[in-house]
Amino acid sequence: MRKTYLSFFLIFLFPVIIFSQSYTISGYITDAKTSETLISASVFENNSAKGMVSNTYGFYSLTIPKGDVQLRYSYVGYEPVLISFNLSKDTTINIALEEHNVLKEVTVVANRQELGVMGSQMSAVTIPISQIKTVPTLFGETDVIKALQLLPGVQAGTEGSAGFYVRGGGPDENLFLLDGIPVYNVNHMGGFFSVFNADAIKNVTLYKGGFPARFGGRLSSVLDISMNDGNNKKLKGTVSVGLISSKLNLEGPLFNEKTTFNISARRTYFDIIAQPLLKIISNMEGNEGMEKLRAGYYFYDLNAKVSHKFSDKDRLYLSFYMGDDAIYANIKEDDAYYGSTTMKTDWDWGNLITALRWNHIINNKLFMNVTGAFTRYRFNMDIGMEDKGILDNDPHNTYSYDITMKYKSGIEDISAKVDFDYTPNPNHDIKFGASYFNHNFKPGVTSAKIQENDFGYEQKLDTAMGDNNIRAHESAFYIEDNISIGNIIKANVGLHYSNFYVQKEFYQSLQPRLSMRVLLSDKLSFKGGYAYMNQYIHLLSNNNISLPTDLWVPVTKRIEPMKSHQFSAGFFYNLLDICDLSIEGYYKSMSNLLEYKDGATFLGNNSGWEDKVSMGQGWSYGVELLAQKTIGKTTGWVGYTWSKSERLFDRPGQELNNGLKFPAKYDRRHDLSVVVSHKFNDKIDISGTWVFSTGNCGTLGLQNYYAYPVPDASPWRSTGSISHIEQRNNYRYPNYHRLDLGINFHKQKKRGVRTWNISIYNAYNQMNPFMITQWTKQTEGPAIYVPEGDYWTYEMIEYKVLKQITIFPIIPSISYTFKF
């Protein structure tokens, strides 16, 4: 099989068309006002009809025949630049593009050179960050993940959450990259908000299939996010104040135009708002002994980036991200007779990422990027109680109890990678590189300390239990070519090789990738793609929402890597240059998926996590339709998905659902989203979203039966009723739908622009289910005579009642932003 892959690779990847007397034009494409590099900006030469796009760092290289050339540089939302000259040698041209106000309404951009009708890449989309900020959201909090949930093939999970389920995959099957570095925990507040602060972000691209070979390590999607570099012209900033958080963004030159910085910070103030309420509670009647009541919850994000331009060939970037969630409580009660009791809780969890990146232009056709990084995700839980006092005012009659329990888990990575972009001519855009990760997994350790001093008798207990840390080494190598064969066929062909060394076990995988476009006309193309993906790490979760107790664990001697094969095909059509239409179908098979066994959780360390999980397989297939309008005052998109996702766990000793197929947790047959934005003028713009989807799946015991201690026992002498669960995910929640609205009022001030935003989440107050619970009710049945006791009684009949819990009714919000 590998020989077949290699032959296929050699045939399509390496043929390089050599132009006689050709020269190369190269350089960077940037924003004229800020000098931010522009990703996927287009360069097109009219005479030869050859073109390309800038890479992730804004660099481009175009080799064309000598002579008169007419170059057109363009980027959506910017004024095109035309340059004509006689090409007689290799030339460096750095271009700065000016924003074009007419196109600011663009909502969703699938760049036509790579992602649209003309490009080879399929199942991918780019959304401008400026438009992500216009999508109305919960509490008015701008969220990248929630905007992407409105695209076909992407599902949200539970009500109001920032969950991310792509084409039937789980939450751990998505590769989240922040400036090329993986982020493990992307959720705040149990998944209701993501960690990505929109003020710090420059570009967002989502890949759902047809993955280029440069990406690996996950099965279902890649979300590639680039941070702003910083304005090198002048100091600029944005201050935002909302109902639940405030944000600050500053950017500008540090010493001169060669060194720039960009820093963004965000913090919520649930904890501050809660303090007056807690003070009222502590002063209420019956709480007189409550001397101290302190509790709260908050999260924060801090993004920072410093860049320095040594020369036209060398640039250095230092990126940093730190974000945490924190829950704390401290309750102290005093009693004149019994003493005092103090209860403490401290939970905190979050990410730390730092990366150093060096860009170097080796020559006008070869670009290099070298990155070194450190990543840490950790979760700490500390719960304690202290009870002490003096009885009968006797100093010799004392007692004290001090109990502390701690739980810790996490993952740390040290990584290095190098990437090359090589463009020998316009028909070939070759990328290749390598990466290495040193993983340190901390699956979870529980420690307990108990110290008791009871009237002079002292006892101590200090113990720890849990899984040992696991170290692992992961390496990857890739090569891909975006190749054009005439004007009709364009393909992205590549190979991704990866290996993983853990517990003296060596796993490796060779993964072919192919995405091809056949141009049927200037407005219509057909695309097909295939991707084989391998994943060496897993997220163990048995909750409906994202919690910090979800554990990242690696493959081991007993746990094999997850694998997937995804096939996709579709038609792409451009209507009158103002609307893009697409229809895609996909089929994905997955193996070695992990789920907790029935009743297993992260707690209870008598056995390791490997004994608590089962391995199985899954399937997902569906059809996605997208219609998007990108030009004019009214813009937006309509997306629809029909899909099905199933799981099967039938390995001996690891059966779930009695070894039978069952629907995945977020299997939804229908998913529809409508997004509309309209700009009346420079002072007022409005936006709205409407979503509809089939309900989630849940596991409920819909029938009860009695278990009898002896065969002839009567009902009233049974051990009680037991719920009968026919299969996993046997219950379908009610259909979900919601309307969100938003309006912005802008006003030019002397020192900047002021914006008031008013938004309404769930505008028509739909009571969507967050959770379905079961309640047991009893009624009296017919009278029954009991011979043993010679009396009459009534048989009690039990039945289940389902109750829906809704946590987000209509929620208005308001925020103030000042941009200077």
Protein Blocks (a to p, Z undefined) as FASTA:
>chain_A
ZZmmmmmmmmmmmpccddehiacdddddddfklopacehiacddfklopacdddfkopac
ddddedjdddddddehiacdddddddfbdcdddddddddfklmmpmbdcdfklmmmmlmb
ehiacddfklmmmpccehhiacfklmmmmpghiaebighiacdceehiafklpccdeehi
acfblceehhpacfbdfklpfbdcddfbhpafkbghiakbccdddddfbjckbccddddd
dfkbccddddddfklmmbccdddddddfklmmmmmmmmmmmmpghilmmmbacddddddd
ddddddddfblmbccdddddddddddddddddddfknopadddddddddddddddddddd
fblmbccddddddddddddddddddddddehhiaklccdddddddddddddddddddddd
ddfbfkbccddddddddddddfbpcdddddddeehiacdddddedddddddddddddddd
dddehjkbccddddddddddeehiacddddddddddddfbfkbccdddddddddfbdcdd
fbfbdcfkbccddddfklccdddddddddddddehhlaccdddddddddehiacddehia
fehjlbcfklmpccddddddddddddddfedjbecdddddddddddddfbghiaghhhpa
cddfklcfbdcdddddddfblmbccdddddddddddddddfbdcdddfbfkbcfklcgbj
cdddfbghkbccddddddddddddddddfkbccddddddehklopacdfbdcdddddddd
dddddfklopaddddddddddddddfbdcdddddddddZZ
